[in-house]
């Protein structure tokens, strides 16, 4: 282990005092403790009883807050929950320090098994898309439908915007970057992230920007923030190199659930050209491309993503009897 990285035990046991996590009107937060793992779960009560469960998985550096707008738009068709992956949002690091794609997928599977919520409508963005793909491949009994927004699936020619993420995976780089950017304000950091992740950062409201800055300030107080980022980035890079049955493209081919793929033409992190390959890999897929969207379409164009999911439900007949009869 590099001397510039936090030891697993330290990262897992530190309980810093930081600001409260933002909770939108109508949302609830709860902490779920499993063996060696604690997950923060954000939920929105469904519009009525009996709706099928949904689970939302964020990307690298994100959190369950990334899904708040979409959860609100879909509260009448699903019973939605969004999880903070280990080390992100308000979830502490896992005791075993495993931030691999498989480790994150295992955390999601353990949560679904413990809560007996499956099968769910599973959503994933970026890293969360890779995690959701692995979950759907290895545990088809847990997944009713799969909606992937710019999933981080292996590319031969990595997008220029994704190079910093790949570099972050190198030992010691996260500490070096921390030193180099020590003088950056939270506002500067958020503007940089939005320039990278949004097709048009101008679409972010003043309130949304303030909330993002507040969350960035909170995260920067966490002693394990950069360690979780670096290890998860390394997990993505390692997943890209896996071949055989454990390769993400091979696992995509094994997914049985009806799949909605959503890609943005202005995505600087996941190449738009990968959309057609993904559409061929997932056996029961449909593809939506958004010409003005970047990497986080569920935050940029939540109405379009919600519409695509509703069409997926209608097309596949995946609604419950209660929902279909309303």
BELCORDA-V653536 format. One record per helix or strand of 3 or more residues. SS is the DSSP state (2 for helix, 1 for strand). FROM is the first residue (numbers start at 1). TO is the last residue. Records with the same first field share a line. If there is no record, write none. Layout:
SS: FROM-TO, FROM-TO
This chain:
2: 8-13, 64-73, 101-115, 127-138, 140-142, 160-168, 173-180, 186-197, 201-203, 206-220, 225-241, 244-246, 248-254, 274-281, 297-300, 302-316, 321-324
1: 27-34, 37-44, 52-57, 78-83, 120-125, 143-149, 258-264, 285-290
